[in-house]
Amino acid sequence: CLSAPTYSIGYFKIPLIPVEDPFRVDNNESDYEIALYPNPTSTVFSIKLLNVNTISVNAELAIAILSMDGRVVYTANTLANKPIYVSNLAVGCYQVIIKDSNSNVFYKKLIKTE
């Protein structure tokens, strides 16, 4: 809803609604130290757990890859260090959303090359 004071011309008060930043760093992300490798990639990448004391290597991870316009282009359930094939994706930047079995959610950028 826009509102303008009656005593001014061209002044609008626009309410701002906070939007969750998909590329933010979660507070819990430092505990897990998750990385995508290789990144950038042309055909395949894996999820690397750099700190294996906080999450089991055999834990199942839910993966969603979103294009920059927000469309889901890939979803799967996989284990860490297992290859994820992306050769069918167009060249560009993607957002990878990783959810572990404890419902922790992590956001990573993936760059797809030719």
Backbone as CSV, one residue per row, in Angstrom:
resi,resn,N_x,N_y,N_z,CA_x,CA_y,CA_z,C_x,C_y,C_z
1,CYS,0.835,-1.167,0.000,0.000,0.000,0.000,0.885,1.239,0.000
2,LEU,0.687,2.121,-0.942,1.440,3.355,-1.028,0.657,4.473,-0.383
3,SER,1.352,5.342,0.289,0.681,6.489,0.888,1.528,7.724,0.663
4,ALA,0.901,8.849,0.418,1.599,10.111,0.228,0.988,11.147,1.144
5,PRO,1.825,11.861,1.875,1.279,12.930,2.713,0.588,13.979,1.832
6,THR,-0.476,14.558,2.345,-1.265,15.520,1.560,-0.513,16.816,1.338
7,TYR,0.517,17.090,2.106,1.231,18.354,2.005,2.447,18.301,1.089
8,SER,2.707,17.166,0.430,3.872,17.088,-0.446,3.483,16.521,-1.797
9,ILE,4.347,16.743,-2.756,4.124,16.248,-4.116,5.269,15.296,-4.455
10,GLY,4.922,14.120,-4.923,5.927,13.164,-5.370,6.626,12.399,-4.264
11,TYR,6.147,12.436,-3.081,6.745,11.718,-1.967,5.881,10.505,-1.650
12,PHE,6.495,9.320,-1.674,5.764,8.105,-1.363,6.479,7.359,-0.254
13,LYS,5.716,6.813,0.623,6.258,5.956,1.675,5.967,4.522,1.263
14,ILE,7.027,3.781,0.987,6.890,2.399,0.530,7.369,1.483,1.646
15,PRO,6.468,0.637,2.151,6.907,-0.290,3.205,7.826,-1.358,2.623
16,LEU,8.906,-1.642,3.325,9.852,-2.661,2.891,9.619,-3.931,3.680
17,ILE,9.555,-5.025,2.976,9.365,-6.326,3.601,10.687,-7.073,3.478
18,PRO,11.278,-7.512,4.588,12.553,-8.223,4.491,12.394,-9.526,3.711
19,VAL,13.331,-9.780,2.832,13.331,-10.996,2.021,14.572,-11.788,2.387
20,GLU,14.402,-13.076,2.505,15.529,-13.936,2.844,16.518,-13.958,1.694
21,ASP,17.773,-13.698,1.981,18.825,-13.708,0.982,19.247,-15.152,0.727
22,PRO,19.069,-15.656,-0.506,19.407,-17.060,-0.763,20.897,-17.348,-0.727
23,PHE,21.747,-16.315,-0.783,23.192,-16.532,-0.776,23.827,-16.156,0.565
24,ARG,23.000,-16.017,1.580,23.538,-15.659,2.882,24.311,-16.837,3.464
25,VAL,25.131,-16.552,4.435,25.861,-17.597,5.143,25.120,-17.861,6.441
26,ASP,24.656,-19.095,6.616,23.960,-19.454,7.847,24.946,-19.499,9.008
27,ASN,24.435,-19.258,10.193,25.285,-19.333,11.379,25.820,-20.743,11.572
28,ASN,25.026,-21.746,11.213,25.451,-23.126,11.426,26.337,-23.640,10.297
29,GLU,26.505,-22.875,9.238,27.272,-23.373,8.101,28.742,-23.553,8.447
30,SER,29.278,-22.721,9.309,30.685,-22.859,9.667,30.944,-24.166,10.411
31,ASP,29.924,-24.705,11.097,30.088,-25.969,11.802,30.256,-27.135,10.831
32,TYR,29.631,-27.046,9.675,29.640,-28.155,8.743,30.721,-28.036,7.685
33,GLU,31.062,-26.826,7.294,32.086,-26.605,6.285,31.837,-27.464,5.048
34,ILE,30.748,-27.174,4.372,30.379,-27.878,3.148,30.919,-27.100,1.957
35,ALA,31.467,-27.803,0.983,31.977,-27.159,-0.223,31.556,-27.959,-1.445
36,LEU,31.408,-27.282,-2.568,31.168,-27.946,-3.847,32.504,-28.021,-4.569
37,TYR,32.824,-29.179,-5.119,34.069,-29.287,-5.865,33.882,-30.226,-7.039
38,PRO,34.494,-30.055,-8.183,35.153,-28.803,-8.544,34.113,-27.727,-8.838
39,ASN,34.482,-26.509,-8.623,33.595,-25.382,-8.888,34.455,-24.222,-9.360
40,PRO,34.360,-23.822,-10.608,33.358,-24.161,-11.623,33.569,-25.566,-12.198
41,THR,32.497,-26.068,-12.836,32.526,-27.405,-13.422,31.795,-27.415,-14.751
42,SER,32.099,-28.402,-15.567,31.403,-28.538,-16.849,30.506,-29.771,-16.888
43,THR,30.820,-30.785,-16.093,30.045,-32.030,-16.185,29.548,-32.576,-14.853
44,VAL,30.378,-32.527,-13.821,30.040,-33.196,-12.566,30.654,-32.438,-11.391
45,PHE,29.955,-32.463,-10.255,30.517,-31.934,-9.016,30.106,-32.840,-7.871
46,SER,30.756,-32.662,-6.740,30.438,-33.414,-5.526,30.339,-32.447,-4.362
47,ILE,29.710,-32.907,-3.301,29.618,-32.136,-2.074,30.670,-32.681,-1.128
48,LYS,31.580,-31.808,-0.753,32.683,-32.215,0.105,32.431,-31.722,1.523
49,LEU,32.525,-32.622,2.483,32.396,-32.280,3.896,33.805,-32.087,4.443
50,LEU,34.129,-30.849,4.782,35.484,-30.546,5.243,35.673,-30.855,6.719
51,ASN,34.596,-30.911,7.477,34.667,-31.196,8.904,33.777,-32.401,9.184
52,VAL,34.335,-33.598,9.086,33.530,-34.819,9.198,33.128,-35.141,10.633
53,ASN,33.582,-34.364,11.600,33.195,-34.629,12.995,31.775,-34.169,13.286
54,THR,31.237,-33.247,12.476,29.931,-32.685,12.786,28.790,-33.329,12.011
55,ILE,29.105,-34.052,10.947,28.058,-34.701,10.157,28.616,-36.007,9.617
56,SER,27.800,-37.005,9.566,28.237,-38.311,9.083,28.490,-38.270,7.585
57,VAL,29.554,-38.900,7.158,29.868,-38.972,5.730,28.779,-39.736,4.993
58,ASN,28.114,-40.658,5.680,27.057,-41.451,5.058,25.672,-40.824,5.195
59,ALA,25.598,-39.590,5.686,24.301,-38.931,5.850,23.713,-38.594,4.486
60,GLU,22.408,-38.807,4.360,21.737,-38.486,3.105,21.476,-36.982,3.031
61,LEU,21.724,-36.420,1.872,21.536,-34.992,1.648,20.514,-34.797,0.541
62,ALA,19.590,-33.865,0.745,18.631,-33.496,-0.296,19.220,-32.302,-1.040
63,ILE,19.305,-32.439,-2.363,19.938,-31.420,-3.202,18.885,-30.826,-4.122
64,ALA,18.884,-29.503,-4.240,18.070,-28.810,-5.237,18.966,-27.781,-5.914
65,ILE,18.932,-27.763,-7.232,19.694,-26.770,-7.993,18.698,-25.841,-8.650
66,LEU,18.876,-24.533,-8.402,17.974,-23.516,-8.950,18.737,-22.629,-9.921
67,SER,18.067,-22.276,-11.011,18.646,-21.307,-11.933,18.533,-19.929,-11.292
68,MET,19.171,-18.942,-11.887,19.169,-17.602,-11.292,17.794,-16.943,-11.328
69,ASP,16.879,-17.461,-12.157,15.517,-16.925,-12.150,14.602,-17.693,-11.188
70,GLY,15.180,-18.597,-10.396,14.427,-19.276,-9.344,13.781,-20.587,-9.738
71,ARG,13.966,-21.036,-10.976,13.387,-22.314,-11.399,14.228,-23.475,-10.874
72,VAL,13.561,-24.504,-10.381,14.264,-25.707,-9.941,14.615,-26.516,-11.191
73,VAL,15.903,-26.738,-11.416,16.344,-27.457,-12.605,16.856,-28.859,-12.291
74,TYR,17.042,-29.162,-10.993,17.536,-30.477,-10.617,17.218,-30.725,-9.148
75,THR,16.754,-31.916,-8.822,16.572,-32.330,-7.430,17.017,-33.778,-7.293
76,ALA,17.568,-34.104,-6.135,17.991,-35.479,-5.876,18.295,-35.651,-4.400
77,ASN,18.277,-36.886,-3.970,18.782,-37.264,-2.653,20.061,-38.042,-2.902
78,THR,21.122,-37.667,-2.214,22.418,-38.276,-2.464,23.233,-38.295,-1.190
79,LEU,24.365,-38.933,-1.248,25.314,-38.939,-0.144,26.434,-37.958,-0.466
80,ALA,27.104,-37.488,0.570,28.252,-36.611,0.357,29.323,-37.363,-0.413
81,ASN,30.076,-36.639,-1.206,31.174,-37.158,-2.025,30.715,-38.016,-3.195
82,LYS,29.411,-38.141,-3.417,28.913,-38.845,-4.593,28.780,-37.842,-5.738
83,PRO,29.098,-38.245,-6.962,29.042,-37.301,-8.083,27.611,-36.892,-8.436
84,ILE,27.456,-35.617,-8.768,26.188,-35.072,-9.239,26.449,-34.551,-10.648
85,TYR,25.779,-35.137,-11.627,26.029,-34.818,-13.030,25.183,-33.633,-13.469
86,VAL,25.854,-32.614,-14.019,25.182,-31.389,-14.441,25.503,-31.032,-15.891
87,SER,25.950,-31.993,-16.665,26.314,-31.704,-18.059,25.113,-31.269,-18.890
88,ASN,23.900,-31.622,-18.464,22.700,-31.243,-19.206,22.230,-29.817,-18.894
89,LEU,22.837,-29.158,-17.901,22.455,-27.788,-17.552,23.130,-26.798,-18.489
90,ALA,22.463,-25.679,-18.710,23.035,-24.619,-19.533,24.179,-23.946,-18.784
91,VAL,25.086,-23.351,-19.527,26.195,-22.611,-18.940,25.640,-21.437,-18.144
92,GLY,26.151,-21.229,-16.927,25.696,-20.106,-16.116,25.918,-20.347,-14.633
93,CYS,25.314,-19.490,-13.820,25.398,-19.581,-12.360,24.126,-20.228,-11.823
94,TYR,24.290,-21.041,-10.816,23.168,-21.733,-10.200,23.304,-21.644,-8.689
95,GLN,22.185,-21.780,-8.017,22.170,-21.861,-6.566,21.901,-23.311,-6.193
96,VAL,22.746,-23.862,-5.341,22.573,-25.223,-4.853,22.099,-25.137,-3.409
97,ILE,20.956,-25.762,-3.146,20.411,-25.803,-1.791,20.601,-27.221,-1.275
98,ILE,21.282,-27.332,-0.144,21.613,-28.622,0.441,20.925,-28.713,1.794
99,LYS,20.167,-29.783,1.998,19.482,-29.989,3.271,19.915,-31.338,3.830
100,ASP,20.389,-31.329,5.073,20.828,-32.585,5.670,19.695,-33.243,6.450
101,SER,19.973,-34.386,7.047,18.938,-35.144,7.752,18.477,-34.454,9.037
102,ASN,19.239,-33.479,9.518,18.850,-32.712,10.706,18.116,-31.428,10.340
103,SER,17.704,-31.300,9.088,16.985,-30.136,8.555,17.812,-28.859,8.541
104,ASN,19.134,-28.987,8.563,19.992,-27.824,8.347,20.037,-27.546,6.851
105,VAL,19.923,-26.285,6.482,19.894,-25.901,5.072,21.106,-25.040,4.770
106,PHE,21.760,-25.336,3.646,22.953,-24.610,3.222,22.766,-24.148,1.794
107,TYR,23.283,-22.965,1.498,23.166,-22.367,0.172,24.566,-22.196,-0.400
108,LYS,24.775,-22.728,-1.594,26.074,-22.606,-2.266,25.841,-22.170,-3.706
109,LYS,26.837,-21.481,-4.251,26.808,-21.097,-5.658,27.560,-22.144,-6.463
110,LEU,27.032,-22.436,-7.649,27.698,-23.341,-8.578,27.823,-22.630,-9.915
111,ILE,28.995,-22.680,-10.500,29.216,-22.099,-11.814,29.391,-23.245,-12.806
112,LYS,28.515,-23.271,-13.806,28.545,-24.303,-14.849,29.227,-23.718,-16.068
113,THR,30.289,-24.381,-16.551,31.020,-23.931,-17.731,30.769,-24.880,-18.894
114,GLU,31.352,-24.554,-20.028,31.196,-25.409,-21.220,32.088,-26.621,-21.138
